[in-house]
Amino acid sequence: MKLRYFSHSSFQITSDAGEVILIDPFFDGNPTSPVTSAEVSADYIVLTHGHGDHLGDALKIATRCNALLICVNELANYCIDKGCRAHNMHIGGSYLFPFGRLKFTIAHHGSMTPEGTYAGEPAGVVLTVDGKSLYHTGDTGLFYDMKLIGEMTSLDYMLLPIGDNFTMGIDDAVKAVELARPGVAIPMHYNTFPVIAADPQEFARRVKALGKVAWVMGYGEERRL
């Protein structure tokens, strides 16, 4: 499969069968995004929580592409009320989709839509696609159960925030890698706005000092996993 990083927390997974999965598609109004929402299509859209920089352009893209939104129950119902298709889930639950298995995990954050609707619990998500496991932590602080998530899943890739202020900063993100022990750690949720400025190369150096691999992906970059 292939992984593309747009910026902020927005990623695209393309399976070997050609299924396209977006995670937290925030393009329009994102000063670091290399694309607009009109340039992106999807079969599935995974949302970690309802904040505007994660819900982003999901409804626009889902309406245009008839994509299936996958998120926790309350946020899924919100999307359904907006006329979109959604698959309701919740933290700890997993489901086998045509592209592979998806499981939601806890995340320590908040969740409310831009218009003030309660959007349920924030979440991280573990996807297993084409035999590879990928953990997108969502917006979260550090928590010790990341060790358990890594032990239960044997993570190939971990996507985690380093921007501080609203989420983990570099210190806590490096500790998260130490706990979860993924094959590759990929930083996200940094430098979109001044308040979350961070140096991804510092994160990469410190992860490498643990004997682990870190990729700093450029905006719009795609890699085969």
C-alpha positions in Angstrom: 0.0 0.0 0.0 1.0 3.7 -0.2 0.9 6.4 2.4 0.6 10.1 1.5 1.1 12.9 4.0 -0.8 16.1 3.1 0.1 18.2 6.2 -1.2 18.7 9.8 -2.8 15.3 10.6 -4.1 14.6 7.1 -3.0 11.3 5.5 -4.1 9.2 2.6 -3.8 5.4 2.4 -4.1 3.7 -0.9 -4.4 -0.1 -0.7 -3.0 -2.5 -3.2 -6.5 -3.0 -4.6 -6.8 0.8 -5.2 -9.1 1.7 -2.2 -8.4 5.2 -1.0 -8.8 6.0 2.7 -8.4 9.6 4.0 -7.7 10.3 7.6 -8.7 13.8 9.1 -8.8 15.6 5.7 -8.1 19.2 6.5 -7.2 21.1 3.3 -9.2 24.2 2.7 -8.2 26.9 5.2 -5.0 24.9 6.0 -2.0 27.2 5.3 0.3 24.2 4.8 -1.9 22.0 2.6 -0.5 21.4 -0.9 -4.0 20.6 -2.2 -7.6 21.8 -2.0 -10.4 19.5 -1.0 -11.6 19.6 -4.7 -8.4 17.8 -5.7 -8.8 14.9 -3.4 -11.2 11.9 -3.7 -11.8 9.0 -1.4 -13.7 5.8 -0.9 -13.5 6.0 2.9 -12.8 8.8 5.4 -11.7 8.1 8.9 -12.2 10.9 11.5 -10.4 10.9 14.9 -12.6 13.7 16.3 -14.8 16.6 15.5 -12.5 19.6 15.7 -12.4 21.8 12.6 -8.8 21.0 11.8 -9.7 17.2 11.7 -13.3 17.0 10.5 -12.0 19.6 8.0 -13.4 19.0 4.5 -14.7 15.5 5.2 -18.3 16.3 4.6 -17.6 18.1 1.3 -15.4 15.2 0.0 -17.9 12.5 1.2 -20.8 14.3 -0.5 -18.9 14.6 -3.8 -17.5 11.1 -3.7 -20.2 9.2 -1.8 -17.4 8.1 0.5 -18.2 6.2 3.7 -17.3 8.1 6.9 -15.9 6.0 9.7 -15.9 7.5 13.2 -17.2 7.2 16.8 -20.9 7.0 17.2 -21.8 10.6 18.0 -19.7 12.0 15.2 -21.0 9.4 12.8 -24.6 10.5 13.6 -23.6 14.1 13.1 -22.3 13.2 9.6 -25.4 11.2 8.8 -27.5 14.3 9.9 -25.5 16.2 7.3 -26.6 13.8 4.6 -23.5 11.6 4.4 -23.0 7.9 4.8 -21.3 6.8 7.9 -20.3 3.6 9.8 -20.8 4.1 13.6 -18.1 2.7 15.9 -16.6 3.4 19.3 -13.4 3.1 21.2 -12.2 -0.5 21.7 -14.3 -1.8 18.8 -12.9 -3.1 15.5 -14.6 -3.9 12.2 -13.4 -5.6 9.1 -13.9 -3.3 6.1 -13.2 -4.3 2.4 -9.8 -2.5 2.7 -8.9 -4.2 6.0 -9.5 -4.1 9.8 -10.0 -0.8 11.7 -10.0 -0.3 15.5 -10.5 2.9 17.5 -8.3 3.5 20.5 -8.5 6.1 23.3 -7.0 9.6 22.9 -6.7 12.2 25.6 -8.2 15.3 24.0 -11.6 16.8 23.3 -14.2 16.6 20.5 -16.7 19.1 19.3 -17.7 20.1 15.8 -17.1 23.7 14.6 -20.7 24.6 15.1 -20.7 23.4 18.7 -22.2 19.9 18.5 -20.9 17.3 20.9 -18.9 14.8 18.8 -18.3 12.0 21.3 -14.9 10.8 22.6 -11.7 11.7 20.7 -9.9 8.7 19.3 -6.9 7.2 17.8 -7.2 4.6 15.1 -5.2 1.4 14.2 -5.6 0.2 10.6 -4.4 -3.1 9.2 -4.2 -2.9 5.4 -2.4 -5.3 3.1 -0.8 -6.9 6.0 0.7 -3.7 7.4 -0.5 -2.1 10.7 -0.6 1.7 11.1 -1.5 3.6 14.2 -2.7 7.2 13.8 -2.9 8.5 17.3 -5.2 11.4 16.6 -4.8 14.5 18.8 -3.6 13.2 22.1 -1.4 13.6 25.1 0.9 10.8 26.2 -0.6 7.8 27.9 0.9 4.6 29.1 -1.5 2.3 27.3 0.3 3.2 24.1 2.6 0.4 25.2 -0.3 -2.0 25.3 -1.5 -0.9 21.8 2.0 -1.6 20.5 2.2 -5.0 22.2 -1.2 -6.1 20.9 -0.8 -5.0 17.3 3.0 -5.1 16.6 2.8 -1.7 14.8 4.6 -1.2 11.5 3.9 2.6 11.5 2.9 5.2 14.1 1.7 8.7 13.1 1.9 11.0 16.1 1.7 14.7 17.0 4.7 16.7 18.0 3.4 20.3 18.0 2.8 20.6 21.8 0.2 23.0 23.3 -2.9 21.0 22.2 -1.2 17.6 22.0 2.1 15.9 22.8 5.2 17.8 22.2 8.5 16.3 21.1 9.5 15.0 24.5 6.3 13.1 25.0 6.1 12.0 21.4 9.6 10.4 21.7 8.4 8.6 24.9 5.3 7.4 23.0 7.6 5.8 20.4 9.6 4.2 23.2 6.3 2.8 24.6 4.6 1.6 21.4 7.8 0.5 19.6 6.6 0.9 16.0 8.8 0.0 13.1 8.6 3.6 11.8 7.5 6.8 13.6 6.1 9.7 11.5 5.5 13.1 13.1 2.4 15.1 12.4 0.3 18.0 13.8 3.1 20.6 13.8 3.9 24.0 12.1 0.4 24.4 10.7 0.0 27.4 13.0 2.6 29.4 15.1 1.3 27.9 18.4 2.3 24.4 17.3 5.6 25.2 15.8 8.1 22.3 16.2 11.2 20.9 14.5 10.4 17.4 13.0 14.1 16.8 12.5 14.8 17.1 16.2 12.1 14.5 16.7 13.6 12.2 14.1 17.1 12.5 15.6 15.8 11.6 19.1 13.8 8.7 17.7 16.9 7.4 15.9 18.8 7.7 19.2 16.4 5.0 20.6 17.4 2.7 17.8 14.1 3.3 15.9 13.3 4.6 12.4 11.7 8.0 11.8 10.4 9.5 8.6 9.8 13.2 8.2 7.4 13.3 5.3 7.1 16.4 3.2 3.7 18.0 2.4 2.2 16.0 -0.4 4.8 13.3 -0.2 3.8 9.7 -0.9 5.7 6.5 0.0 5.1 2.9 -0.6 4.9 0.9 2.6 
